[in-house]
Amino acid sequence: MAQPSTTWAEVIGDDEQQRHEDFAKVITGLQSRINDRKGPGRAFHRRGVAALTGRLTVPGGLPQHAAQGLFAQPGEYDVVIRLSNGSMVPQADAVPDIRGFAFSVRGLDGEAALGGTTDRQDFLLINWPSFGFRDSRDFAELVPAAAKGQKALAQHLIAKHGVVAGPLEMLKQAAGMARPFTGFATSDFHSCAPVAWGPYAAHVHLSPIGARRNLLAWRDWGTDVASRIQAGPLRWRVEAQFYTDPEATPIEDGRTPWSATKQSVAVLEADALADPDAVANDHFDPWSALVEHRPLGEIMRARKAAYFPSVANRA
Ligand code: HEM
């Protein structure tokens, strides 16, 4: 079996910083148009479904490659969680969508990925096993059409791929959106993009522990979560999936899930509802990170340019 390796490398394009800044402007332009109609909100993942608090418990005895950064020592940390629907426009829970799971580990005091120090380590995950785009260029092509709705998205895909392949691409997108989702308490979530893990690199996953399905959860994801928490804490296993080699675990390509074994590194527990306004006004960002968990790859570098302007545009 392939072993975790420290031989990963980023490949940074000459033009990408400008491209990322241009894409960030497109995103905030679309966000402003939606703000005008709906009031200020996030550029993506606008609709918050639930805001929770809890803790992250890091066990002792992790193998050397896993015992890095936040996971180097056993410990218990306060956590704030925001669950969301991914769309740029707020829409009903029953509408197929990407689902977001952002959690922020608090009370830290460490060197930050962006320089200086940080008191938090954020992880942003979705219910898709992969981001589905090679890089931010492919994603950027789709965003303006997706912001206008399904019809504009179909027209864009037909223009790009032709009348035969276009509808197939549309079906692929729709199949991704319509991926069976059973609720936030009972679904797996994935970072889809890598972060450093000390000298190693890893994708992060969440896997629910012991939650039973509620067949009516789709009516209101937030009510499902809130009623479960009244009955007792929700728990997820936090897993790291380590870089092994460029083919199985590519750093610069977000199209397919990594194929490498997962190592359990912590347990995340949510046991109370948080103040929804405070969490809505907070900003979760993969770059709110310890230097040991610096985001890696082009998709992450594009996110460095996009999150701050989105936050400023909803203040
Ligand atoms: C080039 C790729 C991407 C861009 C440009 C992008 C951009 C953004 C922006 C602008 C926001 C709103 C920020 C705010 O106002 O707080 C956001 C939110 C979010 N993104 Fe991304 N994103 C990208 C990829 C991803 C990926 C790969 C994931 C996870 C697998 C992800 C997960 C999330 C989540 C969960 C939120 C909601 C965070 C919250 O609840 O506050 N994004 N994204």
Residues whose N, C-alpha, C, O or C-beta is under 5 A from the ligand:
A	BS01	HEM	R42 A43 F44 H45 R82 S84 G100 F101 A102 L124 L125 I126 F131 S136 H190 S191 C192 A193 H283 F284 I299 A302 R303 A306 Y307 S310 V311
